[in-house]
């Protein structure tokens, strides 16, 4: 997705994992994905450098769709659509 498309997303759940080190943001994403319905989107806010790679890899491995990330005010906003 483009930056504009990601910016326009209104997530169904926002997980604020800023200030937590690896694997904190990934663990929070795993917990949070269960709180939304299939086809809904979670946003994970993280300032951990490894989150981009970790959450993208986890999403693909589990079968969810990693939509991408955008940078915002010293942290990343990562978006995942629940697929199952």
Gaussian input, Z-matrix of N, CA and C with variables (Angstrom, degrees):
# hf/3-21g

backbone

0 1
 N
 C     1     B1
 C     2     B2     1     A1
 N     3     B3     2     A2     1     D1
 C     4     B4     3     A3     2     D2
 C     5     B5     4     A4     3     D3
 N     6     B6     5     A5     4     D4
 C     7     B7     6     A6     5     D5
 C     8     B8     7     A7     6     D6
 N     9     B9     8     A8     7     D7
 C    10    B10     9     A9     8     D8
 C    11    B11    10    A10     9     D9
 N    12    B12    11    A11    10    D10
 C    13    B13    12    A12    11    D11
 C    14    B14    13    A13    12    D12
 N    15    B15    14    A14    13    D13
 C    16    B16    15    A15    14    D14
 C    17    B17    16    A16    15    D15
 N    18    B18    17    A17    16    D16
 C    19    B19    18    A18    17    D17
 C    20    B20    19    A19    18    D18
 N    21    B21    20    A20    19    D19
 C    22    B22    21    A21    20    D20
 C    23    B23    22    A22    21    D21
 N    24    B24    23    A23    22    D22
 C    25    B25    24    A24    23    D23
 C    26    B26    25    A25    24    D24
 N    27    B27    26    A26    25    D25
 C    28    B28    27    A27    26    D26
 C    29    B29    28    A28    27    D27
 N    30    B30    29    A29    28    D28
 C    31    B31    30    A30    29    D29
 C    32    B32    31    A31    30    D30
 N    33    B33    32    A32    31    D31
 C    34    B34    33    A33    32    D32
 C    35    B35    34    A34    33    D33
 N    36    B36    35    A35    34    D34
 C    37    B37    36    A36    35    D35
 C    38    B38    37    A37    36    D36
 N    39    B39    38    A38    37    D37
 C    40    B40    39    A39    38    D38
 C    41    B41    40    A40    39    D39
 N    42    B42    41    A41    40    D40
 C    43    B43    42    A42    41    D41
 C    44    B44    43    A43    42    D42
 N    45    B45    44    A44    43    D43
 C    46    B46    45    A45    44    D44
 C    47    B47    46    A46    45    D45
 N    48    B48    47    A47    46    D46
 C    49    B49    48    A48    47    D47
 C    50    B50    49    A49    48    D48
 N    51    B51    50    A50    49    D49
 C    52    B52    51    A51    50    D50
 C    53    B53    52    A52    51    D51
 N    54    B54    53    A53    52    D52
 C    55    B55    54    A54    53    D53
 C    56    B56    55    A55    54    D54
 N    57    B57    56    A56    55    D55
 C    58    B58    57    A57    56    D56
 C    59    B59    58    A58    57    D57
 N    60    B60    59    A59    58    D58
 C    61    B61    60    A60    59    D59
 C    62    B62    61    A61    60    D60
 N    63    B63    62    A62    61    D61
 C    64    B64    63    A63    62    D62
 C    65    B65    64    A64    63    D63
 N    66    B66    65    A65    64    D64
 C    67    B67    66    A66    65    D65
 C    68    B68    67    A67    66    D66
 N    69    B69    68    A68    67    D67
 C    70    B70    69    A69    68    D68
 C    71    B71    70    A70    69    D69
 N    72    B72    71    A71    70    D70
 C    73    B73    72    A72    71    D71
 C    74    B74    73    A73    72    D72
 N    75    B75    74    A74    73    D73
 C    76    B76    75    A75    74    D74
 C    77    B77    76    A76    75    D75
 N    78    B78    77    A77    76    D76
 C    79    B79    78    A78    77    D77
 C    80    B80    79    A79    78    D78
 N    81    B81    80    A80    79    D79
 C    82    B82    81    A81    80    D80
 C    83    B83    82    A82    81    D81
 N    84    B84    83    A83    82    D82
 C    85    B85    84    A84    83    D83
 C    86    B86    85    A85    84    D84
 N    87    B87    86    A86    85    D85
 C    88    B88    87    A87    86    D86
 C    89    B89    88    A88    87    D87
 N    90    B90    89    A89    88    D88
 C    91    B91    90    A90    89    D89
 C    92    B92    91    A91    90    D90
 N    93    B93    92    A92    91    D91
 C    94    B94    93    A93    92    D92
 C    95    B95    94    A94    93    D93
 N    96    B96    95    A95    94    D94
 C    97    B97    96    A96    95    D95
 C    98    B98    97    A97    96    D96
 N    99    B99    98    A98    97    D97
 C   100   B100    99    A99    98    D98
 C   101   B101   100   A100    99    D99
 N   102   B102   101   A101   100   D100
 C   103   B103   102   A102   101   D101
 C   104   B104   103   A103   102   D102
 N   105   B105   104   A104   103   D103
 C   106   B106   105   A105   104   D104
 C   107   B107   106   A106   105   D105
 N   108   B108   107   A107   106   D106
 C   109   B109   108   A108   107   D107
 C   110   B110   109   A109   108   D108
 N   111   B111   110   A110   109   D109
 C   112   B112   111   A111   110   D110
 C   113   B113   112   A112   111   D111
 N   114   B114   113   A113   112   D112
 C   115   B115   114   A114   113   D113
 C   116   B116   115   A115   114   D114
 N   117   B117   116   A116   115   D115
 C   118   B118   117   A117   116   D116
 C   119   B119   118   A118   117   D117
 N   120   B120   119   A119   118   D118
 C   121   B121   120   A120   119   D119
 C   122   B122   121   A121   120   D120
 N   123   B123   122   A122   121   D121
 C   124   B124   123   A123   122   D122
 C   125   B125   124   A124   123   D123
 N   126   B126   125   A125   124   D124
 C   127   B127   126   A126   125   D125
 C   128   B128   127   A127   126   D126
 N   129   B129   128   A128   127   D127
 C   130   B130   129   A129   128   D128
 C   131   B131   130   A130   129   D129
 N   132   B132   131   A131   130   D130
 C   133   B133   132   A132   131   D131
 C   134   B134   133   A133   132   D132
 N   135   B135   134   A134   133   D133
 C   136   B136   135   A135   134   D134
 C   137   B137   136   A136   135   D135
 N   138   B138   137   A137   136   D136
 C   139   B139   138   A138   137   D137
 C   140   B140   139   A139   138   D138
 N   141   B141   140   A140   139   D139
 C   142   B142   141   A141   140   D140
 C   143   B143   142   A142   141   D141
 N   144   B144   143   A143   142   D142
 C   145   B145   144   A144   143   D143
 C   146   B146   145   A145   144   D144
 N   147   B147   146   A146   145   D145
 C   148   B148   147   A147   146   D146
 C   149   B149   148   A148   147   D147
 N   150   B150   149   A149   148   D148
 C   151   B151   150   A150   149   D149
 C   152   B152   151   A151   150   D150
 N   153   B153   152   A152   151   D151
 C   154   B154   153   A153   152   D152
 C   155   B155   154   A154   153   D153
 N   156   B156   155   A155   154   D154
 C   157   B157   156   A156   155   D155
 C   158   B158   157   A157   156   D156
 N   159   B159   158   A158   157   D157
 C   160   B160   159   A159   158   D158
 C   161   B161   160   A160   159   D159
 N   162   B162   161   A161   160   D160
 C   163   B163   162   A162   161   D161
 C   164   B164   163   A163   162   D162
 N   165   B165   164   A164   163   D163
 C   166   B166   165   A165   164   D164
 C   167   B167   166   A166   165   D165
 N   168   B168   167   A167   166   D166
 C   169   B169   168   A168   167   D167
 C   170   B170   169   A169   168   D168
 N   171   B171   170   A170   169   D169
 C   172   B172   171   A171   170   D170
 C   173   B173   172   A172   171   D171
 N   174   B174   173   A173   172   D172
 C   175   B175   174   A174   173   D173
 C   176   B176   175   A175   174   D174
 N   177   B177   176   A176   175   D175
 C   178   B178   177   A177   176   D176
 C   179   B179   178   A178   177   D177
 N   180   B180   179   A179   178   D178
 C   181   B181   180   A180   179   D179
 C   182   B182   181   A181   180   D180
 N   183   B183   182   A182   181   D181
 C   184   B184   183   A183   182   D182
 C   185   B185   184   A184   183   D183
 N   186   B186   185   A185   184   D184
 C   187   B187   186   A186   185   D185
 C   188   B188   187   A187   186   D186
 N   189   B189   188   A188   187   D187
 C   190   B190   189   A189   188   D188
 C   191   B191   190   A190   189   D189
 N   192   B192   191   A191   190   D190
 C   193   B193   192   A192   191   D191
 C   194   B194   193   A193   192   D192
 N   195   B195   194   A194   193   D193
 C   196   B196   195   A195   194   D194
 C   197   B197   196   A196   195   D195
 N   198   B198   197   A197   196   D196
 C   199   B199   198   A198   197   D197
 C   200   B200   199   A199   198   D198
 N   201   B201   200   A200   199   D199
 C   202   B202   201   A201   200   D200
 C   203   B203   202   A202   201   D201
 N   204   B204   203   A203   202   D202
 C   205   B205   204   A204   203   D203
 C   206   B206   205   A205   204   D204
 N   207   B207   206   A206   205   D205
 C   208   B208   207   A207   206   D206
 C   209   B209   208   A208   207   D207
 N   210   B210   209   A209   208   D208
 C   211   B211   210   A210   209   D209
 C   212   B212   211   A211   210   D210
 N   213   B213   212   A212   211   D211
 C   214   B214   213   A213   212   D212
 C   215   B215   214   A214   213   D213
 N   216   B216   215   A215   214   D214
 C   217   B217   216   A216   215   D215
 C   218   B218   217   A217   216   D216
 N   219   B219   218   A218   217   D217
 C   220   B220   219   A219   218   D218
 C   221   B221   220   A220   219   D219
 N   222   B222   221   A221   220   D220
 C   223   B223   222   A222   221   D221
 C   224   B224   223   A223   222   D222
 N   225   B225   224   A224   223   D223
 C   226   B226   225   A225   224   D224
 C   227   B227   226   A226   225   D225
 N   228   B228   227   A227   226   D226
 C   229   B229   228   A228   227   D227
 C   230   B230   229   A229   228   D228
 N   231   B231   230   A230   229   D229
 C   232   B232   231   A231   230   D230
 C   233   B233   232   A232   231   D231
 N   234   B234   233   A233   232   D232
 C   235   B235   234   A234   233   D233
 C   236   B236   235   A235   234   D234
 N   237   B237   236   A236   235   D235
 C   238   B238   237   A237   236   D236
 C   239   B239   238   A238   237   D237
 N   240   B240   239   A239   238   D238
 C   241   B241   240   A240   239   D239
 C   242   B242   241   A241   240   D240
 N   243   B243   242   A242   241   D241
 C   244   B244   243   A243   242   D242
 C   245   B245   244   A244   243   D243
 N   246   B246   245   A245   244   D244
 C   247   B247   246   A246   245   D245
 C   248   B248   247   A247   246   D246
 N   249   B249   248   A248   247   D247
 C   250   B250   249   A249   248   D248
 C   251   B251   250   A250   249   D249

   B1=1.4589
   B2=1.5288
   B3=1.3062
   B4=1.4581
   B5=1.5350
   B6=1.3097
   B7=1.4671
   B8=1.5225
   B9=1.3155
   B10=1.4668
   B11=1.5312
   B12=1.3222
   B13=1.4664
   B14=1.5249
   B15=1.3278
   B16=1.4613
   B17=1.5196
   B18=1.3250
   B19=1.4620
   B20=1.5246
   B21=1.3180
   B22=1.4670
   B23=1.5270
   B24=1.3212
   B25=1.4657
   B26=1.5218
   B27=1.3181
   B28=1.4595
   B29=1.5251
   B30=1.3480
   B31=1.4633
   B32=1.5276
   B33=1.3166
   B34=1.4608
   B35=1.5208
   B36=1.3216
   B37=1.4656
   B38=1.5231
   B39=1.3332
   B40=1.4577
   B41=1.5264
   B42=1.3165
   B43=1.4632
   B44=1.5228
   B45=1.3110
   B46=1.4615
   B47=1.5213
   B48=1.3312
   B49=1.4675
   B50=1.5266
   B51=1.3264
   B52=1.4673
   B53=1.5259
   B54=1.3166
   B55=1.4541
   B56=1.5118
   B57=1.3208
   B58=1.4646
   B59=1.5243
   B60=1.3106
   B61=1.4633
   B62=1.5185
   B63=1.3143
   B64=1.4575
   B65=1.5343
   B66=1.2988
   B67=1.4649
   B68=1.5271
   B69=1.3209
   B70=1.4615
   B71=1.5175
   B72=1.3408
   B73=1.4655
   B74=1.5369
   B75=1.3105
   B76=1.4672
   B77=1.5292
   B78=1.3083
   B79=1.4675
   B80=1.5275
   B81=1.3258
   B82=1.4662
   B83=1.5294
   B84=1.3314
   B85=1.4635
   B86=1.5241
   B87=1.3166
   B88=1.4673
   B89=1.5230
   B90=1.3233
   B91=1.4663
   B92=1.5284
   B93=1.3155
   B94=1.4595
   B95=1.5080
   B96=1.3254
   B97=1.4687
   B98=1.5256
   B99=1.3200
   B100=1.4624
   B101=1.5169
   B102=1.3175
   B103=1.4576
   B104=1.5240
   B105=1.3400
   B106=1.4685
   B107=1.5312
   B108=1.3136
   B109=1.4584
   B110=1.5307
   B111=1.3230
   B112=1.4590
   B113=1.5314
   B114=1.3001
   B115=1.4719
   B116=1.5299
   B117=1.3258
   B118=1.4581
   B119=1.5319
   B120=1.3212
   B121=1.4652
   B122=1.5184
   B123=1.3436
   B124=1.4578
   B125=1.5306
   B126=1.3134
   B127=1.4568
   B128=1.5246
   B129=1.3171
   B130=1.4581
   B131=1.5176
   B132=1.3235
   B133=1.4649
   B134=1.5165
   B135=1.3294
   B136=1.4599
   B137=1.5241
   B138=1.3217
   B139=1.4612
   B140=1.5263
   B141=1.3335
   B142=1.4601
   B143=1.5268
   B144=1.3171
   B145=1.4658
   B146=1.5304
   B147=1.3167
   B148=1.4571
   B149=1.5152
   B150=1.3240
   B151=1.4637
   B152=1.5260
   B153=1.3121
   B154=1.4751
   B155=1.5189
   B156=1.3121
   B157=1.4665
   B158=1.5270
   B159=1.3255
   B160=1.4644
   B161=1.5228
   B162=1.3141
   B163=1.4640
   B164=1.5235
   B165=1.3173
   B166=1.4642
   B167=1.5230
   B168=1.3395
   B169=1.4730
   B170=1.5227
   B171=1.3192
   B172=1.4661
   B173=1.5237
   B174=1.3316
   B175=1.4646
   B176=1.5271
   B177=1.3292
   B178=1.4604
   B179=1.5112
   B180=1.3223
   B181=1.4681
   B182=1.5258
   B183=1.3193
   B184=1.4705
   B185=1.5298
   B186=1.3432
   B187=1.4580
   B188=1.5142
   B189=1.3270
   B190=1.4584
   B191=1.5266
   B192=1.3108
   B193=1.4546
   B194=1.5276
   B195=1.3265
   B196=1.4562
   B197=1.5202
   B198=1.3268
   B199=1.4599
   B200=1.5209
   B201=1.3340
   B202=1.4492
   B203=1.5145
   B204=1.3286
   B205=1.4562
   B206=1.5176
   B207=1.3199
   B208=1.4559
   B209=1.5166
   B210=1.3177
   B211=1.4599
   B212=1.5214
   B213=1.3442
   B214=1.4598
   B215=1.5261
   B216=1.3065
   B217=1.4668
   B218=1.5285
   B219=1.3245
   B220=1.4579
   B221=1.5147
   B222=1.3200
   B223=1.4667
   B224=1.5236
   B225=1.3181
   B226=1.4652
   B227=1.5202
   B228=1.3151
   B229=1.4617
   B230=1.5199
   B231=1.3271
   B232=1.4649
   B233=1.5321
   B234=1.3211
   B235=1.4606
   B236=1.5277
   B237=1.3348
   B238=1.4654
   B239=1.5299
   B240=1.3470
   B241=1.4630
   B242=1.5224
   B243=1.3306
   B244=1.4678
   B245=1.5211
   B246=1.3239
   B247=1.4536
   B248=1.5284
   B249=1.3076
   B250=1.4802
   B251=1.5044
   A1=109.00
   A2=115.04
   A3=119.52
   A4=110.17
   A5=115.43
   A6=120.25
   A7=110.38
   A8=116.54
   A9=120.36
   A10=111.10
   A11=116.48
   A12=120.26
   A13=111.16
   A14=116.89
   A15=120.33
   A16=111.33
   A17=116.80
   A18=121.25
   A19=111.08
   A20=117.13
   A21=121.69
   A22=113.40
   A23=117.87
   A24=120.81
   A25=111.06
   A26=114.99
   A27=121.34
   A28=105.77
   A29=117.05
   A30=118.96
   A31=111.92
   A32=114.61
   A33=120.48
   A34=111.39
   A35=116.38
   A36=121.92
   A37=107.95
   A38=116.27
   A39=121.94
   A40=108.47
   A41=115.30
   A42=122.06
   A43=107.21
   A44=116.37
   A45=120.75
   A46=109.06
   A47=115.63
   A48=121.12
   A49=111.08
   A50=116.57
   A51=119.85
   A52=108.69
   A53=114.94
   A54=119.99
   A55=113.85
   A56=117.95
   A57=120.39
   A58=109.05
   A59=115.14
   A60=120.76
   A61=109.52
   A62=115.14
   A63=122.46
   A64=109.04
   A65=119.20
   A66=130.25
   A67=114.05
   A68=118.34
   A69=122.23
   A70=115.36
   A71=118.72
   A72=118.58
   A73=113.26
   A74=116.72
   A75=120.08
   A76=110.74
   A77=117.22
   A78=120.44
   A79=111.04
   A80=116.36
   A81=120.12
   A82=110.75
   A83=117.16
   A84=120.77
   A85=110.80
   A86=116.35
   A87=120.51
   A88=110.78
   A89=117.31
   A90=120.79
   A91=110.76
   A92=115.93
   A93=120.95
   A94=114.88
   A95=117.61
   A96=119.98
   A97=111.24
   A98=116.50
   A99=120.41
   A100=113.92
   A101=116.67
   A102=120.89
   A103=113.01
   A104=116.65
   A105=119.58
   A106=109.79
   A107=115.33
   A108=121.34
   A109=110.24
   A110=115.14
   A111=120.94
   A112=108.94
   A113=116.36
   A114=128.06
   A115=113.32
   A116=118.07
   A117=119.87
   A118=110.36
   A119=115.50
   A120=121.85
   A121=110.81
   A122=114.79
   A123=120.21
   A124=108.27
   A125=114.42
   A126=121.83
   A127=107.02
   A128=116.19
   A129=121.47
   A130=107.63
   A131=116.39
   A132=120.79
   A133=107.03
   A134=116.56
   A135=120.55
   A136=110.25
   A137=115.21
   A138=119.36
   A139=110.47
   A140=116.82
   A141=122.46
   A142=108.29
   A143=116.77
   A144=122.14
   A145=113.43
   A146=118.12
   A147=120.79
   A148=114.98
   A149=117.53
   A150=120.44
   A151=113.22
   A152=117.18
   A153=119.52
   A154=110.31
   A155=115.77
   A156=120.84
   A157=111.23
   A158=116.66
   A159=121.04
   A160=112.46
   A161=117.29
   A162=120.48
   A163=111.12
   A164=116.73
   A165=120.23
   A166=110.73
   A167=117.07
   A168=121.46
   A169=111.18
   A170=117.46
   A171=121.88
   A172=110.17
   A173=117.17
   A174=120.84
   A175=111.18
   A176=116.14
   A177=120.38
   A178=112.81
   A179=116.11
   A180=120.89
   A181=111.40
   A182=116.60
   A183=121.63
   A184=111.70
   A185=116.70
   A186=119.57
   A187=114.25
   A188=117.33
   A189=120.70
   A190=108.48
   A191=117.39
   A192=121.59
   A193=110.43
   A194=116.25
   A195=121.07
   A196=106.87
   A197=116.44
   A198=121.06
   A199=112.27
   A200=116.98
   A201=121.01
   A202=111.20
   A203=115.09
   A204=120.37
   A205=109.67
   A206=114.28
   A207=121.43
   A208=107.82
   A209=116.07
   A210=121.44
   A211=108.66
   A212=115.48
   A213=119.66
   A214=110.53
   A215=116.96
   A216=122.54
   A217=114.32
   A218=117.40
   A219=120.75
   A220=115.53
   A221=117.13
   A222=120.16
   A223=109.05
   A224=115.01
   A225=121.32
   A226=109.44
   A227=115.10
   A228=122.49
   A229=105.81
   A230=116.82
   A231=122.45
   A232=108.59
   A233=116.01
   A234=120.95
   A235=111.10
   A236=114.94
   A237=121.45
   A238=108.13
   A239=115.46
   A240=120.57
   A241=108.52
   A242=116.09
   A243=120.21
   A244=108.92
   A245=116.58
   A246=121.63
   A247=114.08
   A248=117.23
   A249=118.20
   A250=110.65
   D1=152.59
   D2=178.10
   D3=-79.48
   D4=165.17
   D5=177.38
   D6=-59.36
   D7=-39.86
   D8=179.77
   D9=-63.77
   D10=-42.14
   D11=178.60
   D12=-65.01
   D13=-42.37
   D14=178.68
   D15=-64.66
   D16=-40.02
   D17=179.58
   D18=-63.57
   D19=-31.09
   D20=-177.80
   D21=-79.92
   D22=-10.51
   D23=-178.59
   D24=-68.72
   D25=133.87
   D26=169.36
   D27=-106.47
   D28=102.23
   D29=-175.69
   D30=-68.32
   D31=153.40
   D32=177.57
   D33=-80.68
   D34=-22.23
   D35=176.90
   D36=-149.86
   D37=135.91
   D38=176.32
   D39=-112.74
   D40=129.35
   D41=179.24
   D42=-113.50
   D43=117.60
   D44=-179.85
   D45=-96.85
   D46=99.15
   D47=-179.35
   D48=-107.43
   D49=18.46
   D50=178.24
   D51=-63.69
   D52=140.49
   D53=179.16
   D54=89.36
   D55=-4.62
   D56=176.71
   D57=-104.52
   D58=139.01
   D59=179.73
   D60=-89.51
   D61=163.24
   D62=177.13
   D63=-53.52
   D64=133.11
   D65=7.86
   D66=-97.63
   D67=21.31
   D68=-176.29
   D69=-50.66
   D70=-54.32
   D71=-179.28
   D72=-60.46
   D73=-37.87
   D74=178.48
   D75=-65.94
   D76=-43.10
   D77=178.33
   D78=-62.87
   D79=-39.84
   D80=177.79
   D81=-65.24
   D82=-38.54
   D83=177.43
   D84=-63.74
   D85=-42.40
   D86=179.03
   D87=-60.56
   D88=-41.66
   D89=178.23
   D90=-68.63
   D91=-42.47
   D92=-174.46
   D93=-69.86
   D94=-31.42
   D95=-177.72
   D96=-64.00
   D97=-28.57
   D98=178.30
   D99=-73.13
   D100=-12.02
   D101=-177.83
   D102=-91.61
   D103=-3.05
   D104=178.58
   D105=-118.67
   D106=160.28
   D107=179.68
   D108=-82.39
   D109=161.68
   D110=175.64
   D111=-55.75
   D112=136.06
   D113=-178.22
   D114=83.45
   D115=-6.04
   D116=176.04
   D117=-83.80
   D118=165.40
   D119=-172.93
   D120=-118.97
   D121=136.07
   D122=170.17
   D123=-108.19
   D124=149.65
   D125=173.40
   D126=-116.63
   D127=130.58
   D128=176.97
   D129=-112.20
   D130=121.28
   D131=175.18
   D132=-94.41
   D133=125.99
   D134=-175.98
   D135=-148.11
   D136=142.25
   D137=172.00
   D138=-113.82
   D139=17.71
   D140=175.15
   D141=-89.13
   D142=125.59
   D143=-176.00
   D144=-58.31
   D145=-32.85
   D146=-176.67
   D147=-78.30
   D148=-9.72
   D149=-174.91
   D150=-62.44
   D151=-37.63
   D152=-179.64
   D153=-56.20
   D154=-49.67
   D155=-178.30
   D156=-72.28
   D157=-45.49
   D158=-175.94
   D159=-62.98
   D160=-47.48
   D161=-176.59
   D162=-72.11
   D163=-35.69
   D164=175.57
   D165=-62.78
   D166=-47.90
   D167=-179.76
   D168=-63.73
   D169=-44.49
   D170=179.86
   D171=-60.86
   D172=-44.71
   D173=-178.78
   D174=-57.76
   D175=-47.65
   D176=179.95
   D177=-65.15
   D178=-40.17
   D179=-178.43
   D180=-65.61
   D181=-39.56
   D182=-176.41
   D183=-83.33
   D184=-24.73
   D185=179.65
   D186=108.06
   D187=12.79
   D188=174.96
   D189=-93.31
   D190=171.48
   D191=-177.39
   D192=-108.34
   D193=115.00
   D194=174.79
   D195=-81.25
   D196=115.91
   D197=-175.06
   D198=-85.25
   D199=-24.89
   D200=179.73
   D201=133.44
   D202=-170.39
   D203=-179.98
   D204=-144.62
   D205=157.57
   D206=171.47
   D207=-133.05
   D208=150.68
   D209=178.02
   D210=-89.69
   D211=139.20
   D212=-178.73
   D213=-152.04
   D214=115.59
   D215=172.19
   D216=47.99
   D217=50.28
   D218=175.08
   D219=83.91
   D220=8.78
   D221=176.24
   D222=-145.70
   D223=168.78
   D224=175.62
   D225=-100.80
   D226=147.76
   D227=170.13
   D228=-112.56
   D229=111.21
   D230=-176.66
   D231=-107.86
   D232=139.49
   D233=-174.09
   D234=-121.73
   D235=131.50
   D236=-179.51
   D237=-132.73
   D238=131.68
   D239=174.99
   D240=-99.42
   D241=128.20
   D242=177.58
   D243=-71.88
   D244=128.75
   D245=-176.53
   D246=-111.48
   D247=-12.67
   D248=179.69
   D249=-149.68

